[in-house]
């Protein structure tokens, strides 16, 4: 049985952040905690996003979001939420801040340790409609977390896990491309490849959801056309608009499921010795996983690879994995996992974590530990 749901209120346009105060009133948020990070705040982007509520609502700002959000950061945000007597959350930033805000929405309104609510341990059904209301304002174009029902958090036990519930969906996503104009080239590249990975993996997932597949293909077409422009000319508003749309569309589509790229990137991203960017991991892993998935029965039966090639204008005699490698090289993505700083000693642990990731079972070919190891080696 297919379950198909779309999605939440979305305000999408240049200058859309001017609607934040009205959206807070609509969501009955009167004392918001703002969840962001120091980089977004230092760049002045948080002030831009908050201009319409400044002086109108009592704000408290939590800007301690780490590059990969952790349970410890959720607990710190919870202390700030309670100290402010907050009644809702405004999340401003990339996927890390938005995911941290969603985890906070659980912690602020549900008893017990956060771990009991993670998807892989059967916790999704424990998440109720009591979740604190959240308004999400993305400042990157990659995760699409502003329109997603999930959050990814590194727990105290070292696992990087997902939390999924329709109750975690932000009440409103305010997508303003102007907030991404100052995003540096390297981060534009990494987050853009994250959006591309979302569109491709959700399209390839064998679950039946034709609307998601159509959205994924359109998002992929936009991202492939505009990512080079966005990286090389960050002030190009048209490029920023289409990349933000591609990011949003990738997340609209991945309710259908993701796959081995993400099971591996979640596992590798849990490495405590270095903050490894999720979008960069996805970009590096995607070519090997595309080769791995090409022989999957569902991929062949549904003509998936020819359809992907048509969407991006790739000749049928060309290979998708080669195209991704070319794009990675053009936009400055690291050459492999080794170049990113993944240590050899972590490979075995990463493989075991990938086997228990919530994306493991929705890949077109469900990988064995040996196959995951081979995919890491191919991506080295």
Secondary structure, 3 states (H helix, E strand, C coil): CCCCCCCCEEEECCCHHHHHHHHHHHCCCCCEEEECEHHHHHCCHHHHHHCCCCCCCCCEEECECCCCCEHHHHHHHHHHHHHCCCCEEEEEECHHHHHHHHHHHHHCCCCCCHHHHCHHHCCHHHCCCCCCCEEEEECCCCCCHHHCCEEEEECCCCCEEEEECHHHCCCEEEECHHHHCCCCHHHHHHHHHHHHHHHHHHHHCCCCCHHHHHHHHHHHHHHHHHHHHHHHCCCCHHHHHHHHHHHHHHHHHHHHCCCHHHHHHHHHHCCCCCCCCHHHHHHHHHHHHHHHHCCCHHHHHCCHHHHHHHHHCCCCCCCHHHHHHHHHHHHCCCCCHHHHCCCHHHHHHHHHHHHCCCCHHHCCCCCCHHHHHHHHHHCC
